[in-house]
Amino acid sequence: MLRLSLNIATTRVILAHGFEGTTAAGYIINGFSKFVMSGDFVIDLIVFVILVIVNFLVITKGATRIAEVGARFTLDAIPGKQMAIDADLNAGLINEKEAKRRRYELEEEGSFFGAMDGASKFVRGDAIAGLIITTVNILGGIVIGVTRYDMDVS
């Protein structure tokens, strides 16, 4: 959520004050743009595409798969674990209080892995939103600069 908030906030600053100069949107944005761009828009696009590929194919795809597998294994194992708790309770190996504790732990484990699966989908959506926001910054910045401030497209 913080990253999305920062993306939206920087979009506002870039579109509202970007025409004032390279540091108008902030020194962090200026520093990052100089690091990525090296003063050349073509280099910027190439590096940006590489960062997008790494983000989607390696980070979000891998995290999503890990979360899905963890959730699937956990959910598949729940019935067997519940039967084991019931068997231990029926055999007198554990009391009712211990059975409740174990069932609670099992419920918490299932909830955790389910939440991780949902969180990985959120991260993927956040990455897509970041791409859209970057596109809006570029196109919106060009349109605002050219139409409002009579700047050259380059």
N, C-alpha and C positions, 0 to 999 in steps of 0.2 A: 504494500500500500504506500509505503514511503517513496519507493522508486516511482510509482505512478504519479504521486503528488509532486515530486520534484520535476518529472517530465512535463506535467501540465504547467507548473510554475515557471519553468524555464522557457516554455513555449510563449507564455504571455510576455516575458521580459524580452525574448528575442524579437517577437513580432512588434512589440511596442517601442523598443529602444534600439533595435539592431542597426538602424540607419545612423546612429550617433558615432559609430566607430567600432573597432574590434573588441574593445573592453566594455562596451555599453551593456552587454548582456551579462557581464560579470567576468572576473579574472579566471575563475575555474573553467568556464565555458571557453574563454579565449585560449587558455593554456592547453586544454584538451584538443581544441581545434588545430592549434599549431602542432601539437604532437602527432595527431592523426594525419592532417593535411600536408604538412611540410610546405605550405604555400601553393599547393597545386590542387585544383578541383578534381582532376582525373585521378591523381593519387588518392585523394579522399574517397572517391567512389570505389576504387579497387579495394582499399583497406576496409571500407565500410562493408562491402560485399563479403570479404573474408571474415570479418567479425560477425556478420549475420549468419554465415554458414557455420561457424564454430558455435555460435549461440544456439542455433536450431538443431543442427545435426549431432553435436556432441553433448552440450549441456542439457537442453530441455528434453531432447529425445531420450537421452540416457537416464535422466532423472525420472521421466515418466515411466519408462520401462522398469526401472528398479522399483518404483512405488507400486506399479501394477502387479509385478511378480510377488512382492512382499505381501500385498493385500490378498492376492489370490491364494498363496500358500497358507496364510493365516486363516482366511475364511474357510478354506478346505479342511483345515485341521480342527476347527472348532467342534464339530460333532463328536469326533473321536476323543478330544480332550474332555468334553462334557460327559461322555460315557465313562471315561476313566474316573472322573470325580464321583459320579454316581456309583460306580463299582466299588471304589474305596470306601464310600459312605455306607453302602449296603454290607460290605465285608467287615465293617467296624474298625477299619484302619484309621479313619478320621471321624471327627464329630461334626455336627451340623454347622457349628461356627466356622470350622476350617473349610468345610465344603462351600459355604457362602463366600469366604475370603478368596478361595481358588476360582470360583465362578466370577467374582468381581474382577480379579486379575485377568481372567480370560476375556471378559467384556471390555476391559480397558485396553488390552492388546489389540483386539479387533477394531476398536474405535480409533486407536492410534494409527494403525496401518491404513484404515479407511480414510482418515484425515490426511495422511501423507499422499495418498493417491489423488485426493482432491486438491491438495496444495501443489502437486506437480502440474496439474491442469491449469491452476491459477498462474504458475510461473510461465507456462507456455503462452497463455493469454496475455500476460504482462509483456512478454517479448514481442508478440504481434502488435500490441498497443504501442510499444516503443518504436517499432518500424513505421506505423501509421503516423505517430507524432513527429518523427523525424521527417517524413515526407511532407507533412503539413508545414513544418518549419521551413523547409527548403522552398517549396512552392509558394506558401503564403508570404515568406520573406521576399521572394522575388517580385511577387505581385504588389505587395505594399511598397517596396522600394522603388519600383518603376512607376507605379501610378500616383503615389502620394508625394514622393520626394524626388521625382525626376532623376532617379539614379539609372546608370547604365545596367543592363541585364547581367553583365559579367561582374 
